[in-house]
C-alpha cells in the first residue's frame, strides 16, 4: 500500500503522520509529491509505524532526489 493510501485509510494528516515518525509535515508532503525520497532511517520508521503496511518498494522513488549515495566504479 502506498503512503497516500495508508494515510487516507487511517484518516491521518501529513502533520499527524509526521509527528508519529518524527519529521515535519512538509517532509511528508515532499515524499508524497515525489519531490524527495525518505532516508533509510525514515523508511524504517515509516515501515515500523505502519506495521509493514507501507514497504520500501512503496516509498522508494528513483526519480526523486535522495541522500542515498551510490558508488559507481564506472564514473
PDB file of N, CA, C and O in Angstrom:
ATOM      1  N   UNK A   1       0.860  -1.168   0.000  1.00  0.00           N
ATOM      2  CA  UNK A   1       0.000   0.000   0.000  1.00  0.00           C
ATOM      3  C   UNK A   1       0.907   1.232   0.000  1.00  0.00           C
ATOM      4  O   UNK A   1       1.862   1.300   0.774  1.00  0.00           O
ATOM      5  N   UNK A   2       0.613   2.199  -0.860  1.00  0.00           N
ATOM      6  CA  UNK A   2       1.456   3.394  -0.833  1.00  0.00           C
ATOM      7  C   UNK A   2       1.085   4.278   0.353  1.00  0.00           C
ATOM      8  O   UNK A   2       0.041   4.103   0.981  1.00  0.00           O
ATOM      9  N   UNK A   3       1.966   5.227   0.640  1.00  0.00           N
ATOM     10  CA  UNK A   3       1.799   6.049   1.826  1.00  0.00           C
ATOM     11  C   UNK A   3       0.528   6.885   1.769  1.00  0.00           C
ATOM     12  O   UNK A   3      -0.158   7.036   2.780  1.00  0.00           O
ATOM     13  N   UNK A   4       0.209   7.424   0.609  1.00  0.00           N
ATOM     14  CA  UNK A   4      -1.015   8.235   0.481  1.00  0.00           C
ATOM     15  C   UNK A   4      -2.250   7.405   0.818  1.00  0.00           C
ATOM     16  O   UNK A   4      -3.143   7.875   1.524  1.00  0.00           O
ATOM     17  N   UNK A   5      -2.303   6.182   0.319  1.00  0.00           N
ATOM     18  CA  UNK A   5      -3.442   5.303   0.615  1.00  0.00           C
ATOM     19  C   UNK A   5      -3.502   4.962   2.103  1.00  0.00           C
ATOM     20  O   UNK A   5      -4.582   4.905   2.690  1.00  0.00           O
ATOM     21  N   UNK A   6      -2.336   4.738   2.707  1.00  0.00           N
ATOM     22  CA  UNK A   6      -2.291   4.441   4.133  1.00  0.00           C
ATOM     23  C   UNK A   6      -2.849   5.607   4.944  1.00  0.00           C
ATOM     24  O   UNK A   6      -3.665   5.410   5.845  1.00  0.00           O
ATOM     25  N   UNK A   7      -2.406   6.826   4.621  1.00  0.00           N
ATOM     26  CA  UNK A   7      -2.877   7.998   5.354  1.00  0.00           C
ATOM     27  C   UNK A   7      -4.381   8.166   5.210  1.00  0.00           C
ATOM     28  O   UNK A   7      -5.081   8.465   6.177  1.00  0.00           O
ATOM     29  N   UNK A   8      -4.866   7.970   4.000  1.00  0.00           N
ATOM     30  CA  UNK A   8      -6.307   8.108   3.753  1.00  0.00           C
ATOM     31  C   UNK A   8      -7.095   7.037   4.518  1.00  0.00           C
ATOM     32  O   UNK A   8      -8.103   7.334   5.160  1.00  0.00           O
ATOM     33  N   UNK A   9      -6.629   5.805   4.440  1.00  0.00           N
ATOM     34  CA  UNK A   9      -7.312   4.693   5.104  1.00  0.00           C
ATOM     35  C   UNK A   9      -7.396   4.903   6.613  1.00  0.00           C
ATOM     36  O   UNK A   9      -8.385   4.528   7.242  1.00  0.00           O
ATOM     37  N   UNK A  10      -6.358   5.501   7.190  1.00  0.00           N
ATOM     38  CA  UNK A  10      -6.303   5.691   8.633  1.00  0.00           C
ATOM     39  C   UNK A  10      -6.649   7.118   9.061  1.00  0.00           C
ATOM     40  O   UNK A  10      -6.433   7.502  10.211  1.00  0.00           O
ATOM     41  N   UNK A  11      -7.183   7.887   8.130  1.00  0.00           N
ATOM     42  CA  UNK A  11      -7.614   9.274   8.398  1.00  0.00           C
ATOM     43  C   UNK A  11      -6.517  10.094   9.079  1.00  0.00           C
ATOM     44  O   UNK A  11      -6.766  10.799  10.056  1.00  0.00           O
ATOM     45  N   UNK A  12      -5.304   9.987   8.544  1.00  0.00           N
ATOM     46  CA  UNK A  12      -4.165  10.715   9.090  1.00  0.00           C
ATOM     47  C   UNK A  12      -3.804  11.889   8.183  1.00  0.00           C
ATOM     48  O   UNK A  12      -3.828  11.772   6.958  1.00  0.00           O
ATOM     49  N   UNK A  13      -3.471  13.011   8.797  1.00  0.00           N
ATOM     50  CA  UNK A  13      -2.983  14.156   8.041  1.00  0.00           C
ATOM     51  C   UNK A  13      -1.476  14.022   7.864  1.00  0.00           C
ATOM     52  O   UNK A  13      -0.828  13.217   8.533  1.00  0.00           O
ATOM     53  N   UNK A  14      -0.928  14.820   6.953  1.00  0.00           N
ATOM     54  CA  UNK A  14       0.527  14.827   6.775  1.00  0.00           C
ATOM     55  C   UNK A  14       1.191  15.230   8.083  1.00  0.00           C
ATOM     56  O   UNK A  14       2.217  14.669   8.466  1.00  0.00           O
ATOM     57  N   UNK A  15       0.607  16.193   8.760  1.00  0.00           N
ATOM     58  CA  UNK A  15       1.160  16.666  10.028  1.00  0.00           C
ATOM     59  C   UNK A  15       1.102  15.577  11.104  1.00  0.00           C
ATOM     60  O   UNK A  15       2.085  15.331  11.804  1.00  0.00           O
ATOM     61  N   UNK A  16      -0.048  14.937  11.225  1.00  0.00           N
ATOM     62  CA  UNK A  16      -0.214  13.887  12.232  1.00  0.00           C
ATOM     63  C   UNK A  16       0.724  12.719  12.004  1.00  0.00           C
ATOM     64  O   UNK A  16       1.296  12.181  12.953  1.00  0.00           O
ATOM     65  N   UNK A  17       0.885  12.324  10.747  1.00  0.00           N
ATOM     66  CA  UNK A  17       1.782  11.216  10.451  1.00  0.00           C
ATOM     67  C   UNK A  17       3.236  11.637  10.665  1.00  0.00           C
ATOM     68  O   UNK A  17       4.045  10.862  11.175  1.00  0.00           O
ATOM     69  N   UNK A  18       3.557  12.861  10.272  1.00  0.00           N
ATOM     70  CA  UNK A  18       4.906  13.375  10.506  1.00  0.00           C
ATOM     71  C   UNK A  18       5.276  13.317  11.973  1.00  0.00           C
ATOM     72  O   UNK A  18       6.403  12.965  12.321  1.00  0.00           O
ATOM     73  N   UNK A  19       4.326  13.663  12.837  1.00  0.00           N
ATOM     74  CA  UNK A  19       4.575  13.600  14.281  1.00  0.00           C
ATOM     75  C   UNK A  19       4.841  12.173  14.729  1.00  0.00           C
ATOM     76  O   UNK A  19       5.684  11.939  15.596  1.00  0.00           O
ATOM     77  N   UNK A  20       4.129  11.218  14.143  1.00  0.00           N
ATOM     78  CA  UNK A  20       4.315   9.814  14.517  1.00  0.00           C
ATOM     79  C   UNK A  20       5.704   9.298  14.131  1.00  0.00           C
ATOM     80  O   UNK A  20       6.295   8.491  14.849  1.00  0.00           O
ATOM     81  N   UNK A  21       6.220   9.772  12.989  1.00  0.00           N
ATOM     82  CA  UNK A  21       7.514   9.265  12.526  1.00  0.00           C
ATOM     83  C   UNK A  21       8.668  10.206  12.834  1.00  0.00           C
ATOM     84  O   UNK A  21       9.824   9.874  12.571  1.00  0.00           O
ATOM     85  N   UNK A  22       8.369  11.377  13.390  1.00  0.00           N
ATOM     86  CA  UNK A  22       9.418  12.281  13.839  1.00  0.00           C
ATOM     87  C   UNK A  22       9.953  13.258  12.812  1.00  0.00           C
ATOM     88  O   UNK A  22      11.109  13.675  12.895  1.00  0.00           O
ATOM     89  N   UNK A  23       9.122  13.631  11.840  1.00  0.00           N
ATOM     90  CA  UNK A  23       9.527  14.647  10.864  1.00  0.00           C
ATOM     91  C   UNK A  23       8.417  15.679  10.722  1.00  0.00           C
ATOM     92  O   UNK A  23       7.298  15.478  11.194  1.00  0.00           O
ATOM     93  N   UNK A  24       8.743  16.780  10.071  1.00  0.00           N
ATOM     94  CA  UNK A  24       7.746  17.824   9.878  1.00  0.00           C
ATOM     95  C   UNK A  24       6.772  17.462   8.762  1.00  0.00           C
ATOM     96  O   UNK A  24       7.063  16.643   7.890  1.00  0.00           O
ATOM     97  N   UNK A  25       5.616  18.097   8.824  1.00  0.00           N
ATOM     98  CA  UNK A  25       4.571  17.891   7.823  1.00  0.00           C
ATOM     99  C   UNK A  25       5.096  18.115   6.412  1.00  0.00           C
ATOM    100  O   UNK A  25       4.743  17.373   5.496  1.00  0.00           O
ATOM    101  N   UNK A  26       5.926  19.118   6.228  1.00  0.00           N
ATOM    102  CA  UNK A  26       6.438  19.440   4.891  1.00  0.00           C
ATOM    103  C   UNK A  26       7.272  18.298   4.317  1.00  0.00           C
ATOM    104  O   UNK A  26       7.276  18.084   3.105  1.00  0.00           O
ATOM    105  N   UNK A  27       7.969  17.572   5.166  1.00  0.00           N
ATOM    106  CA  UNK A  27       8.774  16.446   4.688  1.00  0.00           C
ATOM    107  C   UNK A  27       7.862  15.327   4.174  1.00  0.00           C
ATOM    108  O   UNK A  27       8.139  14.729   3.134  1.00  0.00           O
ATOM    109  N   UNK A  28       6.795  15.049   4.889  1.00  0.00           N
ATOM    110  CA  UNK A  28       5.831  14.040   4.437  1.00  0.00           C
ATOM    111  C   UNK A  28       5.207  14.489   3.115  1.00  0.00           C
ATOM    112  O   UNK A  28       5.059  13.686   2.194  1.00  0.00           O
ATOM    113  N   UNK A  29       4.844  15.754   3.021  1.00  0.00           N
ATOM    114  CA  UNK A  29       4.268  16.296   1.785  1.00  0.00           C
ATOM    115  C   UNK A  29       5.250  16.137   0.624  1.00  0.00           C
ATOM    116  O   UNK A  29       4.848  15.750  -0.473  1.00  0.00           O
ATOM    117  N   UNK A  30       6.520  16.429   0.851  1.00  0.00           N
ATOM    118  CA  UNK A  30       7.528  16.291  -0.203  1.00  0.00           C
ATOM    119  C   UNK A  30       7.711  14.844  -0.642  1.00  0.00           C
ATOM    120  O   UNK A  30       7.915  14.578  -1.827  1.00  0.00           O
ATOM    121  N   UNK A  31       7.641  13.914   0.291  1.00  0.00           N
ATOM    122  CA  UNK A  31       7.737  12.492  -0.055  1.00  0.00           C
ATOM    123  C   UNK A  31       6.530  12.079  -0.889  1.00  0.00           C
ATOM    124  O   UNK A  31       6.673  11.401  -1.907  1.00  0.00           O
ATOM    125  N   UNK A  32       5.350  12.488  -0.455  1.00  0.00           N
ATOM    126  CA  UNK A  32       4.125  12.109  -1.171  1.00  0.00           C
ATOM    127  C   UNK A  32       4.059  12.714  -2.569  1.00  0.00           C
ATOM    128  O   UNK A  32       3.508  12.105  -3.486  1.00  0.00           O
ATOM    129  N   UNK A  33       4.618  13.909  -2.734  1.00  0.00           N
ATOM    130  CA  UNK A  33       4.571  14.566  -4.044  1.00  0.00           C
ATOM    131  C   UNK A  33       5.691  14.113  -4.966  1.00  0.00           C
ATOM    132  O   UNK A  33       5.707  14.476  -6.142  1.00  0.00           O
ATOM    133  N   UNK A  34       6.634  13.321  -4.447  1.00  0.00           N
ATOM    134  CA  UNK A  34       7.738  12.837  -5.264  1.00  0.00           C
ATOM    135  C   UNK A  34       8.911  13.794  -5.340  1.00  0.00           C
ATOM    136  O   UNK A  34       9.848  13.565  -6.104  1.00  0.00           O
ATOM    137  N   UNK A  35       8.872  14.858  -4.564  1.00  0.00           N
ATOM    138  CA  UNK A  35       9.987  15.808  -4.570  1.00  0.00           C
ATOM    139  C   UNK A  35      11.185  15.292  -3.786  1.00  0.00           C
ATOM    140  O   UNK A  35      12.313  15.728  -4.020  1.00  0.00           O
ATOM    141  N   UNK A  36      10.954  14.369  -2.862  1.00  0.00           N
ATOM    142  CA  UNK A  36      12.033  13.785  -2.060  1.00  0.00           C
ATOM    143  C   UNK A  36      11.770  12.314  -1.815  1.00  0.00           C
ATOM    144  O   UNK A  36      10.627  11.856  -1.828  1.00  0.00           O
ATOM    145  N   UNK A  37      12.841  11.590  -1.594  1.00  0.00           N
ATOM    146  CA  UNK A  37      12.744  10.211  -1.119  1.00  0.00           C
ATOM    147  C   UNK A  37      13.159  10.216   0.345  1.00  0.00           C
ATOM    148  O   UNK A  37      14.048  10.974   0.732  1.00  0.00           O
ATOM    149  N   UNK A  38      12.532   9.386   1.159  1.00  0.00           N
ATOM    150  CA  UNK A  38      12.929   9.337   2.568  1.00  0.00           C
ATOM    151  C   UNK A  38      14.294   8.677   2.729  1.00  0.00           C
ATOM    152  O   UNK A  38      14.694   7.842   1.917  1.00  0.00           O
ATOM    153  N   UNK A  39      14.996   9.060   3.778  1.00  0.00           N
ATOM    154  CA  UNK A  39      16.254   8.397   4.113  1.00  0.00           C
ATOM    155  C   UNK A  39      15.950   6.958   4.530  1.00  0.00           C
ATOM    156  O   UNK A  39      14.799   6.606   4.788  1.00  0.00           O
ATOM    157  N   UNK A  40      16.989   6.139   4.591  1.00  0.00           N
ATOM    158  CA  UNK A  40      16.779   4.761   5.048  1.00  0.00           C
ATOM    159  C   UNK A  40      16.225   4.731   6.466  1.00  0.00           C
ATOM    160  O   UNK A  40      15.362   3.915   6.788  1.00  0.00           O
ATOM    161  N   UNK A  41      16.722   5.619   7.304  1.00  0.00           N
ATOM    162  CA  UNK A  41      16.237   5.686   8.691  1.00  0.00           C
ATOM    163  C   UNK A  41      14.751   6.013   8.733  1.00  0.00           C
ATOM    164  O   UNK A  41      13.996   5.399   9.486  1.00  0.00           O
ATOM    165  N   UNK A  42      14.331   6.989   7.917  1.00  0.00           N
ATOM    166  CA  UNK A  42      12.918   7.352   7.892  1.00  0.00           C
ATOM    167  C   UNK A  42      12.076   6.249   7.262  1.00  0.00           C
ATOM    168  O   UNK A  42      10.963   5.983   7.715  1.00  0.00           O
ATOM    169  N   UNK A  43      12.598   5.608   6.227  1.00  0.00           N
ATOM    170  CA  UNK A  43      11.864   4.472   5.639  1.00  0.00           C
ATOM    171  C   UNK A  43      11.594   3.416   6.707  1.00  0.00           C
ATOM    172  O   UNK A  43      10.482   2.903   6.833  1.00  0.00           O
ATOM    173  N   UNK A  44      12.642   3.103   7.473  1.00  0.00           N
ATOM    174  CA  UNK A  44      12.496   2.098   8.528  1.00  0.00           C
ATOM    175  C   UNK A  44      11.428   2.521   9.533  1.00  0.00           C
ATOM    176  O   UNK A  44      10.618   1.704   9.970  1.00  0.00           O
ATOM    177  N   UNK A  45      11.432   3.796   9.893  1.00  0.00           N
ATOM    178  CA  UNK A  45      10.457   4.310  10.867  1.00  0.00           C
ATOM    179  C   UNK A  45       9.039   4.245  10.301  1.00  0.00           C
ATOM    180  O   UNK A  45       8.106   3.871  11.013  1.00  0.00           O
ATOM    181  N   UNK A  46       8.871   4.604   9.033  1.00  0.00           N
ATOM    182  CA  UNK A  46       7.544   4.553   8.402  1.00  0.00           C
ATOM    183  C   UNK A  46       7.040   3.118   8.360  1.00  0.00           C
ATOM    184  O   UNK A  46       5.876   2.858   8.666  1.00  0.00           O
ATOM    185  N   UNK A  47       7.903   2.190   7.984  1.00  0.00           N
ATOM    186  CA  UNK A  47       7.514   0.781   7.936  1.00  0.00           C
ATOM    187  C   UNK A  47       7.107   0.304   9.321  1.00  0.00           C
ATOM    188  O   UNK A  47       6.125  -0.422   9.472  1.00  0.00           O
ATOM    189  N   UNK A  48       7.866   0.715  10.328  1.00  0.00           N
ATOM    190  CA  UNK A  48       7.567   0.341  11.717  1.00  0.00           C
ATOM    191  C   UNK A  48       6.216   0.912  12.165  1.00  0.00           C
ATOM    192  O   UNK A  48       5.387   0.188  12.715  1.00  0.00           O
ATOM    193  N   UNK A  49       5.999   2.201  11.930  1.00  0.00           N
ATOM    194  CA  UNK A  49       4.761   2.866  12.368  1.00  0.00           C
ATOM    195  C   UNK A  49       3.539   2.307  11.633  1.00  0.00           C
ATOM    196  O   UNK A  49       2.452   2.233  12.206  1.00  0.00           O
ATOM    197  N   UNK A  50       3.714   1.918  10.377  1.00  0.00           N
ATOM    198  CA  UNK A  50       2.582   1.384   9.606  1.00  0.00           C
ATOM    199  C   UNK A  50       2.454  -0.131   9.750  1.00  0.00           C
ATOM    200  O   UNK A  50       1.637  -0.753   9.072  1.00  0.00           O
ATOM    201  N   UNK A  51       3.260  -0.724  10.630  1.00  0.00           N
ATOM    202  CA  UNK A  51       3.256  -2.178  10.832  1.00  0.00           C
ATOM    203  C   UNK A  51       3.434  -2.940   9.521  1.00  0.00           C
ATOM    204  O   UNK A  51       2.801  -3.971   9.295  1.00  0.00           O
ATOM    205  N   UNK A  52       4.300  -2.415   8.670  1.00  0.00           N
ATOM    206  CA  UNK A  52       4.581  -3.072   7.399  1.00  0.00           C
ATOM    207  C   UNK A  52       3.542  -2.811   6.326  1.00  0.00           C
ATOM    208  O   UNK A  52       3.633  -3.360   5.228  1.00  0.00           O
ATOM    209  N   UNK A  53       2.565  -1.986   6.627  1.00  0.00           N
ATOM    210  CA  UNK A  53       1.546  -1.665   5.629  1.00  0.00           C
ATOM    211  C   UNK A  53       2.104  -0.890   4.453  1.00  0.00           C
ATOM    212  O   UNK A  53       1.595  -0.990   3.337  1.00  0.00           O
ATOM    213  N   UNK A  54       3.141  -0.123   4.700  1.00  0.00           N
ATOM    214  CA  UNK A  54       3.872   0.598   3.663  1.00  0.00           C
ATOM    215  C   UNK A  54       5.267  -0.005   3.640  1.00  0.00           C
ATOM    216  O   UNK A  54       5.896  -0.146   4.689  1.00  0.00           O
ATOM    217  N   UNK A  55       5.759  -0.363   2.466  1.00  0.00           N
ATOM    218  CA  UNK A  55       7.043  -1.050   2.329  1.00  0.00           C
ATOM    219  C   UNK A  55       8.091  -0.146   1.685  1.00  0.00           C
ATOM    220  O   UNK A  55       7.780   0.952   1.225  1.00  0.00           O
ATOM    221  N   UNK A  56       9.328  -0.620   1.659  1.00  0.00           N
ATOM    222  CA  UNK A  56      10.403   0.113   0.990  1.00  0.00           C
ATOM    223  C   UNK A  56      10.040   0.339  -0.471  1.00  0.00           C
ATOM    224  O   UNK A  56      10.254   1.428  -1.004  1.00  0.00           O
ATOM    225  N   UNK A  57       9.499  -0.675  -1.114  1.00  0.00           N
ATOM    226  CA  UNK A  57       9.093  -0.543  -2.515  1.00  0.00           C
ATOM    227  C   UNK A  57       8.036   0.531  -2.719  1.00  0.00           C
ATOM    228  O   UNK A  57       7.993   1.181  -3.764  1.00  0.00           O
ATOM    229  N   UNK A  58       7.189   0.714  -1.721  1.00  0.00           N
ATOM    230  CA  UNK A  58       6.163   1.759  -1.796  1.00  0.00           C
ATOM    231  C   UNK A  58       6.769   3.146  -1.615  1.00  0.00           C
ATOM    232  O   UNK A  58       6.254   4.124  -2.159  1.00  0.00           O
ATOM    233  N   UNK A  59       7.849   3.238  -0.861  1.00  0.00           N
ATOM    234  CA  UNK A  59       8.438   4.525  -0.504  1.00  0.00           C
ATOM    235  C   UNK A  59       9.523   4.999  -1.458  1.00  0.00           C
ATOM    236  O   UNK A  59       9.674   6.203  -1.665  1.00  0.00           O
ATOM    237  N   UNK A  60      10.273   4.087  -2.038  1.00  0.00           N
ATOM    238  CA  UNK A  60      11.416   4.474  -2.850  1.00  0.00           C
ATOM    239  C   UNK A  60      10.965   5.028  -4.194  1.00  0.00           C
ATOM    240  O   UNK A  60      10.209   4.387  -4.924  1.00  0.00           O
ATOM    241  N   UNK A  61      11.438   6.217  -4.505  1.00  0.00           N
ATOM    242  CA  UNK A  61      11.144   6.860  -5.784  1.00  0.00           C
ATOM    243  C   UNK A  61      12.476   7.165  -6.451  1.00  0.00           C
ATOM    244  O   UNK A  61      13.147   8.118  -6.057  1.00  0.00           O
ATOM    245  N   UNK A  62      12.883   6.379  -7.456  1.00  0.00           N
ATOM    246  CA  UNK A  62      14.198   6.580  -8.065  1.00  0.00           C
ATOM    247  C   UNK A  62      14.345   7.931  -8.771  1.00  0.00           C
ATOM    248  O   UNK A  62      15.466   8.366  -9.034  1.00  0.00           O
ATOM    249  N   UNK A  63      13.252   8.586  -9.074  1.00  0.00           N
ATOM    250  CA  UNK A  63      13.314   9.881  -9.754  1.00  0.00           C
ATOM    251  C   UNK A  63      13.429  11.053  -8.789  1.00  0.00           C
ATOM    252  O   UNK A  63      13.762  12.162  -9.206  1.00  0.00           O
ATOM    253  N   UNK A  64      13.159  10.825  -7.510  1.00  0.00           N
ATOM    254  CA  UNK A  64      13.212  11.895  -6.515  1.00  0.00           C
ATOM    255  C   UNK A  64      14.637  12.054  -5.985  1.00  0.00           C
ATOM    256  O   UNK A  64      15.379  11.077  -5.887  1.00  0.00           O
ATOM    257  N   UNK A  65      15.012  13.281  -5.647  1.00  0.00           N
ATOM    258  CA  UNK A  65      16.332  13.477  -5.037  1.00  0.00           C
ATOM    259  C   UNK A  65      16.454  12.647  -3.762  1.00  0.00           C
ATOM    260  O   UNK A  65      15.505  12.510  -2.990  1.00  0.00           O
ATOM    261  N   UNK A  66      17.636  12.104  -3.568  1.00  0.00           N
ATOM    262  CA  UNK A  66      17.856  11.233  -2.416  1.00  0.00           C
ATOM    263  C   UNK A  66      19.193  11.556  -1.769  1.00  0.00           C
ATOM    264  O   UNK A  66      20.129  12.006  -2.430  1.00  0.00           O
ATOM    265  N   UNK A  67      19.265  11.319  -0.476  1.00  0.00           N
ATOM    266  CA  UNK A  67      20.534  11.461   0.227  1.00  0.00           C
ATOM    267  C   UNK A  67      21.330  10.171   0.186  1.00  0.00           C
ATOM    268  O   UNK A  67      22.445  10.115   0.704  1.00  0.00           O
ATOM    269  N   UNK A  68      20.775   9.141  -0.420  1.00  0.00           N
ATOM    270  CA  UNK A  68      21.479   7.876  -0.510  1.00  0.00           C
ATOM    271  C   UNK A  68      22.586   8.005  -1.543  1.00  0.00           C
ATOM    272  O   UNK A  68      22.362   8.522  -2.638  1.00  0.00           O
ATOM    273  N   UNK A  69      23.769   7.539  -1.201  1.00  0.00           N
ATOM    274  CA  UNK A  69      24.900   7.629  -2.126  1.00  0.00           C
ATOM    275  C   UNK A  69      25.074   6.299  -2.822  1.00  0.00           C
ATOM    276  O   UNK A  69      24.936   5.235  -2.219  1.00  0.00           O
ATOM    277  N   UNK A  70      25.379   6.381  -4.102  1.00  0.00           N
ATOM    278  CA  UNK A  70      25.616   5.183  -4.904  1.00  0.00           C
ATOM    279  C   UNK A  70      27.057   5.224  -5.357  1.00  0.00           C
ATOM    280  O   UNK A  70      27.506   6.210  -5.941  1.00  0.00           O
ATOM    281  N   UNK A  71      27.775   4.159  -5.089  1.00  0.00           N
ATOM    282  CA  UNK A  71      29.163   4.064  -5.564  1.00  0.00           C
ATOM    283  C   UNK A  71      29.141   3.388  -6.915  1.00  0.00           C
ATOM    284  O   UNK A  71      28.713   2.241  -7.046  1.00  0.00           O
ATOM    285  N   UNK A  72      29.608   4.110  -7.916  1.00  0.00           N
ATOM    286  CA  UNK A  72      29.660   3.561  -9.265  1.00  0.00           C
ATOM    287  C   UNK A  72      31.108   3.606  -9.729  1.00  0.00           C
ATOM    288  O   UNK A  72      31.655   4.685  -9.957  1.00  0.00           O
ATOM    289  N   UNK A  73      31.716   2.470  -9.867  1.00  0.00           N
ATOM    290  CA  UNK A  73      33.132   2.414 -10.235  1.00  0.00           C
ATOM    291  C   UNK A  73      33.365   2.852 -11.664  1.00  0.00           C
ATOM    292  O   UNK A  73      34.512   3.076 -12.051  1.00  0.00           O
ATOM    293  N   UNK A  74      32.327   2.980 -12.456  1.00  0.00           N
ATOM    294  CA  UNK A  74      32.469   3.380 -13.862  1.00  0.00           C
ATOM    295  C   UNK A  74      32.501   4.883 -14.053  1.00  0.00           C
ATOM    296  O   UNK A  74      32.643   5.349 -15.183  1.00  0.00           O
ATOM    297  N   UNK A  75      32.373   5.662 -12.977  1.00  0.00           N
ATOM    298  CA  UNK A  75      32.388   7.120 -13.104  1.00  0.00           C
ATOM    299  C   UNK A  75      33.673   7.705 -12.606  1.00  0.00           C
ATOM    300  O   UNK A  75      33.852   8.922 -12.641  1.00  0.00           O
TER     301      UNK A  75
END
